[in-house]
Amino acid sequence: TTKKKKKNDIKIRADMSKYSNEDEVWDDIDRAIREEHGNDAECPWACSVIRLQTDVINCVSLDKLFRMSSRPLASARARRLISLHVSGCRDKAIGFGRDLASSMANLPMLREFSAVGTNLGKAFITRFAHVAYSVRKLEILKLSANKMAEDNDACEALMNAIENLQSVKVLDLSQNYLGERGVRAVCEGMIKRRRRPIDQFGKRPEALKVLNISHDSIGNNGAFALASMFKAFPDEVSEKLDVSFNGIFEQGATALAEAMCSQTPDMPSLRTFRRDLDFRCNSIGFEGACMLAKCLDGTRSMNLSNNAIKDAGLKMLAKHLKTNFTVTHFEARGNDITSDGAFYLADCLSENSTLLEISLDSNRLDNRAAIDLAENLSSNRATRLSFLDLARNDIEDEGGKRLADFVASNASIARLSLSSNRLSAKGTRACEDVAGLRIDVNWQK
């Protein structure tokens, strides 16, 4: 075990391949805590469990570890555990998922649980659905790459688990291949959770802040399910929504955007939200871009890379960005955008003073686009743009030089990327002479 001091908490990293029983683990835990807090059983601590040898007969059971009552201080220590991270579980482990979920019933102070890439599967989520209500303080739940939606029973268990979570604010279910069936279970669980009556402590479940369901193959039908959730509770997922790599097309993106823009009379203005929206690597097209443009008022960052929005889509987004006061980061890489689309973004940048970072990497921008961007940015004395990514386009020496001149004359921009464009060796040197280390003009292999 190793420890790292952070304020009054102690972090312990336990390599379970070193132990043959639970007592050996507690020996190291107690030793680490005594070094930091003496014999204080009430100190908060966090544990990172790695390389669980669950195929060995004398393996350590986390369920037994956290409910040991015969060992002095063990139960008290378990009750003060605030963070548990599990990694390294083998695929052929039998019963580990159920054992892990059972152990969480003995951790009333647990605030963060992470088990990424451990293939916990149906056994874990089925058992966790029964113990989720006892983990009342759990705020962060990360279950990426765990095969959580194997069949209908697993999906129902997933829905029940989410419904029973009282305090969760961050939910990561990425790379679980949820599909339409799984994401519908997630949304139904979240709706039921919000509709629960006030509990015995006078509390009602709060809205989720972060939801990550990237790489889950949800498609349009999954987007429709998310839209239904937002229509029921528009304040759900108020900080970040990640639906990247999901095969969402125009219809799904349109429905989702319309739902996120919906408001109820008792709901604060969309401008009070600061959502990060990640729609990378879908196929939302022009119609999807048009609807998402209407969501910009409640958005902090928007990533629409690889979505085939093209010039027409960028034109609509630029129109709304021109008077927007919330978006600070905007990405539209790999969208087949030409100088025609860049013209409208350049016009937007002549007035926008909120954007900090823009990426148009891997499009078809040429000298005309570079000149338009340089001229409009130079005319905007209030611009706060600090990073402009134009890598992997068709910009040549003239356009590069105009952009370098803008960088040299503007103190706000810290980085301009023109790597892998069509600058000659002479043009590259000229840009570097003018803008120095703030410009990247190297060719990337």
C-alpha positions as CSV (number, residue, x, y, z in Angstrom):
1,T,0.0,0.0,0.0
2,T,1.1,3.6,-0.6
3,K,-0.5,6.7,0.8
4,K,-0.7,10.3,-0.4
5,K,-1.7,13.2,1.8
6,K,-4.5,15.4,0.6
7,K,-6.0,17.8,3.2
8,N,-7.4,15.6,5.9
9,D,-8.1,12.6,3.8
10,I,-5.7,9.7,3.2
11,K,-5.5,7.8,-0.1
12,I,-4.5,4.1,0.1
13,R,-3.5,2.0,-3.0
14,A,-3.9,-1.6,-2.2
15,D,-2.5,-4.3,-4.6
16,M,-4.6,-7.3,-3.8
17,S,-2.2,-9.6,-5.6
18,K,0.0,-9.3,-2.5
19,Y,-2.5,-10.6,0.0
20,S,-3.9,-14.0,0.8
21,N,-6.6,-12.9,3.3
22,E,-8.5,-9.9,4.6
23,D,-6.4,-9.4,7.8
24,E,-3.3,-8.8,5.8
25,V,-5.1,-6.0,3.9
26,W,-6.3,-4.4,7.2
27,D,-2.8,-4.6,8.6
28,D,-1.5,-2.3,5.8
29,I,-4.6,0.0,5.9
30,D,-4.2,0.5,9.7
31,R,-0.5,1.1,9.4
32,A,-1.0,3.8,6.7
33,I,-3.8,5.5,8.7
34,R,-1.9,5.4,12.0
35,E,1.0,7.2,10.3
36,E,-1.3,10.0,9.2
37,H,-3.9,10.2,11.9
38,G,-2.7,8.1,14.8
39,N,-5.5,5.7,16.0
40,D,-8.3,7.9,14.9
41,A,-11.0,5.6,13.6
42,E,-13.1,8.5,12.4
43,C,-10.7,9.8,9.8
44,P,-12.0,9.8,6.2
45,W,-10.0,7.7,3.7
46,A,-10.0,6.5,0.1
47,C,-9.0,3.2,-1.3
48,S,-7.8,2.2,-4.8
49,V,-7.9,-1.5,-5.2
50,I,-5.8,-3.0,-8.1
51,R,-5.1,-6.4,-9.6
52,L,-7.7,-8.4,-7.9
53,Q,-6.7,-12.1,-8.1
54,T,-10.2,-13.4,-8.0
55,D,-9.3,-16.7,-9.7
56,V,-7.2,-17.7,-6.7
57,I,-8.8,-19.9,-4.0
58,N,-7.6,-17.8,-1.1
59,C,-8.5,-14.5,-2.7
60,V,-9.6,-11.4,-0.7
61,S,-13.3,-10.8,-0.6
62,L,-14.2,-7.1,-0.5
63,D,-17.6,-8.0,1.0
64,K,-15.8,-9.8,3.9
65,L,-13.2,-7.1,4.1
66,F,-15.6,-4.2,4.7
67,R,-18.0,-6.0,7.1
68,M,-15.4,-7.6,9.5
69,S,-16.6,-7.0,13.0
70,S,-14.1,-9.2,14.9
71,R,-11.1,-7.0,14.1
72,P,-10.7,-3.9,16.1
73,L,-11.5,-0.7,14.2
74,A,-12.3,-2.6,10.9
75,S,-16.0,-1.8,10.9
76,A,-15.3,1.8,12.0
77,R,-12.7,2.2,9.2
78,A,-15.1,0.8,6.6
79,R,-17.8,3.3,7.7
80,R,-15.5,6.2,7.0
81,L,-14.4,5.0,3.5
82,I,-15.4,7.8,1.1
83,S,-13.9,6.7,-2.2
84,L,-13.4,3.2,-3.7
85,H,-11.7,2.6,-7.1
86,V,-11.4,-1.0,-8.5
87,S,-9.3,-2.0,-11.5
88,G,-7.6,-5.1,-12.8
89,C,-10.4,-7.7,-12.3
90,R,-10.0,-10.7,-14.6
91,D,-12.7,-11.7,-17.0
92,K,-12.9,-15.3,-15.7
93,A,-13.7,-14.2,-12.1
94,I,-16.7,-15.9,-10.8
95,G,-18.9,-14.1,-8.3
96,F,-16.7,-11.1,-8.0
97,G,-19.3,-8.6,-9.3
98,R,-21.9,-9.8,-6.8
99,D,-19.2,-9.7,-4.0
100,L,-18.2,-6.2,-4.9
101,A,-21.8,-4.9,-5.0
102,S,-22.5,-6.6,-1.6
103,S,-19.5,-4.9,-0.1
104,M,-20.9,-1.4,-0.9
105,A,-23.8,-2.0,1.5
106,N,-21.3,-1.7,4.4
107,L,-19.9,1.7,3.2
108,P,-22.5,4.3,4.3
109,M,-20.1,7.2,3.8
110,L,-19.0,6.2,0.2
111,R,-19.1,9.2,-2.1
112,E,-17.3,8.0,-5.2
113,F,-17.1,4.5,-6.7
114,S,-15.2,3.7,-9.9
115,A,-14.8,0.3,-11.6
116,V,-13.7,1.0,-15.1
117,G,-13.0,-1.8,-17.6
118,T,-13.6,-4.6,-15.1
119,N,-16.4,-6.4,-16.9
120,L,-18.6,-6.6,-13.8
121,G,-21.6,-7.5,-15.9
122,K,-25.1,-8.6,-14.9
123,A,-24.1,-10.1,-11.5
124,F,-22.9,-6.7,-10.2
125,I,-25.8,-4.6,-11.4
126,T,-28.4,-7.1,-10.3
127,R,-27.0,-7.1,-6.7
128,F,-26.2,-3.3,-6.8
129,A,-29.9,-2.6,-7.5
130,H,-30.7,-4.0,-4.1
131,V,-27.9,-2.1,-2.2
132,A,-28.0,1.2,-4.0
133,Y,-30.4,2.8,-1.6
134,S,-28.1,2.1,1.3
135,V,-25.3,4.1,-0.3
136,R,-27.1,7.3,0.4
137,K,-24.1,9.7,-0.1
138,L,-22.8,8.2,-3.3
139,E,-22.3,11.2,-5.7
140,I,-19.9,9.8,-8.4
141,L,-20.6,6.4,-10.1
142,K,-18.2,5.4,-12.9
143,L,-19.0,2.0,-14.5
144,S,-17.4,2.4,-17.9
145,A,-16.8,-0.8,-20.0
146,N,-18.6,-3.3,-17.7
147,K,-21.2,-4.9,-20.0
148,M,-24.1,-3.6,-17.9
149,A,-26.9,-4.3,-20.4
150,E,-26.4,-7.9,-21.4
151,D,-30.1,-8.8,-21.5
152,N,-33.6,-7.6,-20.4
153,D,-33.0,-8.6,-16.8
154,A,-29.7,-6.6,-16.6
155,C,-31.5,-3.6,-18.1
156,E,-34.3,-3.8,-15.6
157,A,-31.7,-4.1,-12.8
158,L,-29.9,-1.1,-14.2
159,M,-33.1,0.9,-14.2
160,N,-33.8,-0.1,-10.5
161,A,-30.3,0.8,-9.4
162,I,-30.5,4.3,-10.9
163,E,-33.9,4.8,-9.4
164,N,-32.6,3.9,-5.9
165,L,-29.5,6.2,-6.0
166,Q,-30.3,9.2,-3.7
167,S,-27.4,11.6,-4.2
168,V,-25.7,10.7,-7.5
169,K,-24.5,13.6,-9.6
170,V,-22.0,12.0,-12.0
171,L,-22.9,8.9,-13.9
172,D,-20.5,7.3,-16.4
173,L,-21.9,4.3,-18.3
174,S,-19.8,4.7,-21.4
175,Q,-18.6,1.7,-23.5
176,N,-21.2,-0.6,-22.1
177,Y,-22.9,-1.1,-25.4
178,L,-26.2,-0.1,-23.8
179,G,-28.0,0.1,-27.1
180,E,-31.6,1.3,-27.4
181,R,-32.8,-1.1,-24.7
182,G,-30.1,-0.1,-22.2
183,V,-30.4,3.7,-22.6
184,R,-34.2,3.5,-22.3
185,A,-33.7,1.7,-18.9
186,V,-31.3,4.5,-17.8
187,C,-33.8,7.2,-18.8
188,E,-36.7,5.5,-17.1
189,G,-34.6,5.0,-14.0
190,M,-33.7,8.7,-13.9
191,I,-37.3,9.8,-14.4
192,K,-38.6,7.5,-11.6
193,R,-35.8,8.7,-9.4
194,R,-36.8,12.3,-9.8
195,R,-40.5,11.4,-9.1
196,R,-39.8,9.7,-5.8
197,P,-41.5,11.3,-2.8
198,I,-39.6,13.1,-0.1
199,D,-37.8,10.5,2.0
200,Q,-37.7,10.2,5.8
201,F,-34.9,12.7,6.0
202,G,-36.9,15.3,4.1
203,K,-34.9,15.0,0.9
204,R,-35.8,14.4,-2.7
205,P,-33.2,13.1,-5.3
206,E,-31.5,16.0,-7.1
207,A,-30.9,16.4,-10.8
208,L,-27.9,14.6,-12.3
209,K,-25.1,16.9,-13.4
210,V,-22.9,14.7,-15.6
211,L,-24.0,11.8,-17.9
212,N,-21.6,10.0,-20.1
213,I,-23.0,7.4,-22.4
214,S,-20.5,7.6,-25.2
215,H,-19.6,4.5,-27.3
216,D,-22.9,2.8,-26.4
217,S,-24.5,2.4,-29.8
218,I,-27.8,4.1,-28.7
219,G,-28.7,5.3,-32.2
220,N,-31.8,7.5,-32.9
221,N,-34.1,5.5,-30.7
222,G,-31.7,6.0,-27.8
223,A,-31.7,9.8,-28.5
224,F,-35.5,9.7,-28.5
225,A,-35.4,8.1,-25.0
226,L,-33.0,10.9,-23.8
227,A,-35.3,13.5,-25.3
228,S,-38.2,12.1,-23.3
229,M,-36.2,12.4,-20.1
230,F,-35.3,16.0,-20.8
231,K,-38.9,16.8,-21.6
232,A,-39.9,15.4,-18.2
233,F,-37.1,17.1,-16.4
234,P,-35.3,19.8,-18.5
235,D,-32.8,20.5,-15.6
236,E,-31.3,17.0,-15.8
237,V,-27.7,16.7,-16.8
238,S,-27.0,20.4,-16.1
239,E,-23.2,20.3,-16.6
240,K,-22.1,17.7,-19.2
241,L,-23.8,15.3,-21.6
242,D,-21.5,13.0,-23.7
243,V,-23.3,11.1,-26.4
244,S,-20.3,10.8,-28.8
245,F,-19.7,7.7,-31.0
246,N,-23.4,6.6,-30.9
247,G,-24.7,6.5,-34.4
248,I,-27.1,9.4,-33.9
249,F,-28.6,10.9,-37.1
250,E,-30.5,14.1,-37.8
251,Q,-33.8,13.0,-36.4
252,G,-32.3,11.9,-33.1
253,A,-30.2,15.0,-32.7
254,T,-33.2,17.2,-33.5
255,A,-35.4,15.5,-31.0
256,L,-32.7,15.7,-28.3
257,A,-31.9,19.4,-29.0
258,E,-35.6,20.3,-28.9
259,A,-36.0,18.6,-25.5
260,M,-32.9,20.3,-24.1
261,C,-34.3,23.7,-25.1
262,S,-37.7,23.1,-23.6
263,Q,-38.5,24.9,-20.4
264,T,-41.1,24.8,-17.6
265,P,-42.5,27.9,-15.9
266,D,-40.7,27.1,-12.6
267,M,-37.4,26.4,-14.3
268,P,-34.6,29.0,-14.4
269,S,-33.5,30.4,-17.7
270,L,-31.3,28.3,-20.0
271,R,-28.6,30.9,-19.6
272,T,-28.1,29.8,-16.0
273,F,-26.9,26.4,-17.2
274,R,-23.4,25.7,-18.4
275,R,-23.6,22.4,-20.2
276,D,-20.8,20.8,-22.0
277,L,-22.3,19.0,-25.1
278,D,-20.2,16.3,-26.8
279,F,-21.8,15.0,-30.0
280,R,-18.5,13.8,-31.7
281,C,-18.6,11.2,-34.3
282,N,-22.3,10.9,-35.0
283,S,-24.1,12.0,-38.2
284,I,-26.3,14.9,-37.1
285,G,-25.9,16.8,-40.4
286,F,-27.4,20.2,-41.2
287,E,-30.8,19.7,-39.5
288,G,-29.2,18.5,-36.3
289,A,-26.7,21.4,-36.3
290,C,-29.6,23.9,-36.8
291,M,-31.4,22.6,-33.7
292,L,-28.3,22.4,-31.6
293,A,-27.6,26.0,-32.5
294,K,-30.7,26.9,-30.5
295,C,-29.2,25.2,-27.4
296,L,-26.1,27.4,-27.4
297,D,-27.5,29.8,-24.7
298,G,-27.3,27.0,-22.1
299,T,-24.0,25.6,-23.3
300,R,-20.4,26.1,-22.2
301,S,-18.7,23.9,-24.8
302,M,-19.9,22.2,-27.9
303,N,-18.1,19.4,-29.8
304,L,-19.6,18.6,-33.2
305,S,-16.5,17.0,-34.7
306,N,-17.1,14.4,-37.5
307,N,-20.8,15.1,-38.0
308,A,-21.1,16.1,-41.6
309,I,-22.6,19.5,-40.7
310,K,-20.7,21.2,-43.6
311,D,-20.8,24.9,-44.6
312,A,-24.6,25.2,-44.1
313,G,-24.5,23.8,-40.6
314,L,-21.6,26.0,-39.6
315,K,-23.4,29.0,-40.9
316,M,-26.4,28.4,-38.6
317,L,-24.1,27.8,-35.6
318,A,-22.1,30.9,-36.3
319,K,-25.2,33.0,-36.5
320,H,-26.1,32.0,-33.0
321,L,-22.6,32.2,-31.7
322,K,-22.3,35.9,-32.8
323,T,-24.4,37.1,-29.9
324,N,-23.8,34.2,-27.5
325,F,-22.4,34.9,-24.1
326,T,-22.0,31.4,-22.7
327,V,-20.0,29.2,-25.2
328,T,-16.3,29.3,-24.5
329,H,-15.1,26.2,-26.5
330,F,-16.3,25.1,-29.9
331,E,-15.1,22.2,-32.0
332,A,-16.1,21.3,-35.6
333,R,-13.3,19.0,-36.8
334,G,-13.7,16.8,-39.8
335,N,-16.9,18.3,-41.1
336,D,-16.0,19.0,-44.8
337,I,-16.1,22.8,-44.1
338,T,-14.7,25.1,-46.8
339,S,-14.0,28.8,-46.9
340,D,-17.7,29.5,-47.6
341,G,-18.5,28.2,-44.1
342,A,-15.5,29.8,-42.5
343,F,-16.6,33.2,-43.8
344,Y,-19.7,33.1,-41.4
345,L,-17.6,32.0,-38.5
346,A,-15.1,34.8,-39.2
347,D,-18.0,37.3,-39.2
348,C,-19.1,35.9,-35.9
349,L,-15.6,36.4,-34.4
350,S,-15.7,40.1,-35.4
351,E,-18.1,40.6,-32.5
352,N,-17.9,37.6,-30.2
353,S,-15.9,38.2,-27.0
354,T,-16.7,34.9,-25.2
355,L,-15.1,32.2,-27.2
356,L,-11.7,31.0,-25.8
357,E,-11.0,28.0,-28.0
358,I,-12.0,27.0,-31.5
359,S,-11.0,23.9,-33.5
360,L,-11.6,23.5,-37.3
361,D,-9.0,20.8,-37.7
362,S,-9.2,18.5,-40.7
363,N,-11.5,20.5,-42.9
364,R,-11.0,22.1,-46.4
365,L,-10.0,25.7,-45.4
366,D,-7.8,27.6,-47.8
367,N,-6.1,31.0,-47.9
368,R,-9.4,32.8,-48.2
369,A,-10.6,31.3,-45.0
370,A,-7.4,32.2,-43.2
371,I,-7.5,35.8,-44.4
372,D,-11.2,36.2,-43.4
373,L,-10.4,34.8,-39.9
374,A,-7.3,37.0,-39.5
375,E,-9.1,40.2,-40.6
376,N,-12.2,39.7,-38.5
377,L,-10.3,38.7,-35.4
378,S,-8.0,41.7,-35.8
379,S,-10.9,44.1,-35.9
380,N,-12.3,42.7,-32.7
381,R,-10.4,44.4,-29.9
382,A,-12.6,42.6,-27.3
383,T,-11.7,39.1,-28.5
384,R,-10.6,36.7,-25.8
385,L,-9.7,33.8,-28.1
386,S,-6.7,32.0,-26.7
387,F,-6.4,28.9,-29.0
388,L,-7.3,28.5,-32.7
389,D,-6.8,25.1,-34.3
390,L,-6.6,25.1,-38.1
391,A,-4.4,22.0,-38.5
392,R,-4.8,19.6,-41.4
393,N,-6.4,22.1,-43.9
394,D,-5.3,23.6,-47.2
395,I,-3.8,26.9,-46.0
396,E,-0.8,28.2,-47.9
397,D,1.9,30.8,-47.3
398,E,-0.3,33.9,-47.7
399,G,-3.0,32.8,-45.4
400,G,-0.4,31.5,-42.9
401,K,1.4,34.9,-42.9
402,R,-1.8,36.8,-42.3
403,L,-2.7,34.6,-39.3
404,A,0.8,34.9,-37.9
405,D,0.6,38.7,-38.1
406,F,-2.7,38.6,-36.1
407,V,-1.1,36.4,-33.4
408,A,1.9,38.7,-33.2
409,S,-0.4,41.8,-32.7
410,N,-2.8,40.2,-30.2
411,A,-1.8,39.3,-26.7
412,S,-4.8,37.2,-25.9
413,I,-4.1,34.3,-28.3
414,A,-1.6,31.9,-26.8
415,R,-1.6,29.2,-29.5
416,L,-2.3,28.9,-33.2
417,S,-2.0,25.6,-34.9
418,L,-1.3,25.5,-38.6
419,S,0.4,22.1,-38.6
420,S,0.0,19.8,-41.7
421,N,-1.2,22.6,-44.0
422,R,0.3,23.6,-47.3
423,L,2.9,26.1,-46.2
424,S,6.3,26.0,-47.9
425,A,9.6,25.9,-46.0
426,K,9.9,29.6,-46.6
427,G,6.4,30.3,-45.4
428,T,6.9,28.2,-42.3
429,R,10.0,30.2,-41.4
430,A,8.2,33.5,-42.0
431,C,5.4,32.5,-39.7
432,E,7.7,31.4,-37.0
433,D,9.8,34.6,-37.3
434,V,6.6,36.7,-36.8
435,A,4.7,34.7,-34.1
436,G,7.5,32.7,-32.5
437,L,6.5,29.9,-30.2
438,R,2.8,30.8,-30.2
439,I,2.4,29.3,-33.7
440,D,2.7,25.6,-34.7
441,V,3.5,25.2,-38.4
442,N,5.2,21.8,-38.4
443,W,4.1,19.0,-40.6
444,Q,2.6,16.1,-38.6
445,K,3.2,12.6,-39.9
